[in-house]
């Protein structure tokens, strides 16, 4: 299992959390919860994580709630691919 945390995590277009942890198993989101202290084996990514179809997409930019409805799956995939290549 992989545990990541970010400044902002969007669960859907209207629900987001600040300083939140996302747990992944085989690239799928299995849990998420507030970051309440330093957790062992947690990667702090900062920026924003968007959860879509049980997958998590990360961008170093902190996205506002107004930006989320305009993101397409392709945009999220491009963001993830760009970060994988860095």
C-alpha positions in Angstrom: 0.0 0.0 0.0 1.1 3.5 -0.8 0.2 6.5 1.4 0.4 10.0 0.0 -0.7 13.4 1.3 -1.3 16.8 -0.3 -2.3 20.3 0.6 -5.7 19.8 -1.0 -7.6 16.6 -2.0 -10.8 16.7 -4.1 -13.1 13.8 -3.6 -15.5 15.3 -6.2 -16.3 18.7 -7.7 -17.8 20.0 -4.5 -16.0 18.2 -1.7 -12.4 18.9 -0.9 -10.2 18.6 2.1 -7.0 20.4 3.1 -4.0 18.5 4.4 -5.4 15.1 3.6 -4.0 11.6 3.2 -4.9 9.2 0.4 -4.1 5.5 0.6 -3.6 3.6 -2.6 -3.4 -0.1 -3.3 -2.4 -1.3 -6.8 -3.0 2.3 -8.1 -6.6 2.5 -6.7 -7.8 4.7 -3.8 -8.8 2.5 -0.9 -9.1 5.2 1.8 -8.7 8.9 2.5 -8.7 10.8 5.8 -7.4 14.1 7.4 -3.7 14.4 8.1 -3.6 14.9 11.8 0.1 14.5 12.4 3.3 13.0 10.9 2.5 9.5 9.7 5.3 7.0 9.0 5.7 5.9 5.4 3.6 8.8 4.1 4.8 10.8 1.0 4.0 14.5 1.2 3.4 15.6 -2.3 1.9 19.0 -1.6 -0.2 20.6 -4.3 -3.6 18.9 -5.2 -4.8 15.4 -5.5 -8.0 14.8 -7.5 -9.7 11.4 -7.0 -11.6 10.3 -10.1 -13.0 6.8 -10.7 -11.0 5.5 -7.7 -7.7 6.8 -9.1 -5.7 9.6 -7.7 -4.2 12.3 -9.9 -1.6 14.8 -8.5 -0.6 18.2 -9.6 1.9 20.5 -7.8 -0.5 23.4 -8.3 -3.1 24.1 -5.6 -6.3 24.1 -7.6 -9.3 26.2 -6.6 -12.8 24.7 -6.4 -13.7 26.8 -9.5 -11.0 25.0 -11.5 -12.2 21.4 -10.8 -15.3 21.3 -12.9 -13.3 22.3 -15.9 -10.8 19.5 -15.6 -11.3 16.6 -18.0 -10.0 13.1 -17.5 -7.6 13.7 -20.3 -6.2 16.8 -18.6 -5.7 14.8 -15.4 -4.0 12.0 -17.3 -1.7 14.6 -19.0 -0.8 16.0 -15.6 0.0 12.6 -14.2 2.0 11.6 -17.3 4.0 14.9 -17.2 4.9 14.3 -13.5 5.9 10.7 -14.2 8.4 11.9 -16.8 10.1 14.4 -14.4 
